Amino acid sequence: MHHDNRHSLLTCFSFYHRFQITIILIKNIASVLERMTSTLFRLQSNKFSTDNIQATLVCSRCAEVFSKEFPLDLEGQTIEFKCPVSSSAGEADLPYKSPEERDNLELDLDLVEAEENSGEEFEESY
């Protein structure tokens, strides 16, 4: 009889242990799913300057519109950051420059360089 009680206790302990492991696995899966379905920031508009990307974004969690600047090096990448309003972590896809924007930026840089060079020539003539 003593052996049967011991077997019952071991069976209960084994069941309880499996139950705990199952709960832990479910919590881990839920955590992964939560990260996968994190907040997305929709790009409402963007503007490229010579050194950054000025983006207007909308938070999918709180629906707030906000502006943020990103280094030009991040062009075309998916980046993670926090919403400045709700503080929820999320990600946004930064755009690539269109061929027109790329050409306009190169023209602007050429104009700046030309102005700098003409200023140096002016200084040298005095």
N, C-alpha and C positions, 0 to 999 in steps of 0.2 A: 504494500500500500504506500509506503514511504517513497518508493521508486516512482509510482504513478504521479504523486504530487510534484516531485522533482522534475519529471518529464513535462508536466503541465506548466510549471513555472518557466522552464527553459523554452517551451513553445511560445508562451506569452511574451517572454523577453525577446525572443527571436522576431516575433511579429512586431513588437513595439520598436525594435531596432530597425527593421525594414521600413516601418511606417515613418520613422524619423528621417531615414535616408531619402525616402520618397519625397517628403516635405522639403528637404534641403534641395533636392534636384528640381522640384517645381519652382522654388524661390529663385534658383539660379537661372532657370529658363525664363522666368518672368523678368528678371533683371536684364537678360540679354535682349528680350523682346522690347523692353522699355527703351533700351539704348538704340535699338534698330528703328523704333518709331519715335525718335526724338523730334523735337520741334524743327520744322523746316521754315526757313526764311525765304519768302518769295521776292525775287528781284523785281521791283516796280520800275526803276529807271537807273541808268548808270551814265557816268561821264568819265572819260579818260583824260588825265592831264599828263604832263611830262614825267611825273614821278609817282602818281597814284591813281587808284580807281575810286571815284566817288560814287557810292551806291546808295540808293533809297530802297529800303527793304520793308517787308511786312511780316510780322511775327504770326505764325499760324496758331499759336497758343493764345495770345492776348489780342491779336488783330491790330496792334499798334504799328504805326508807320514811323520809321526812324532812318536817319542817315548815318553812314559809317564810311570811313576811308580805309582802303587797303593798299599795301605796297603793290606796285605794278608787277613785281615778280610773281604774284599770286594769280595773274591772269589765266582764266580757263580752269582753275582748280576748284575743288570742293573744299571749303574751309569750315572749321568749327569755331563757334564763339557763343557768348551768352547774350540774350536779349537785354538791352539796357533798361527796359521797362519791367518785364516779368522775371528777369534773371534766369529764365529757363535756357538750358544749353540746347544748341541746335546747329544746323549747318545750312550753308548756302552755296550755290554754284555760281562762281564769278564768271562773267562772260569773257570771250576773246574779243579783241578789237576787230571791227569790221575792216575790210580792205580800204574803205573810204577814210575811216578814222586813222588807220595806220599811215595812209598817204598824207592826210592833213597834219598829223603829228610830225611826220618827217619834214614837211614843208615849214611848219612852225619852227622846228629845230634849225633848219637851214637859215631861216630869217634871223633867228637869234644869233647864230654864229656869224652871219653877214654883218649884223649890227655891231657885234663885239669887235669884229675885224676892222670895220670902218671907224670905230671909236679909237682903236689903237693907231690906225693910220693918221687920224686927225691929231692925236696927241704927239705923234712923231714929227708932224709938220711944224709944230710950234717949238 
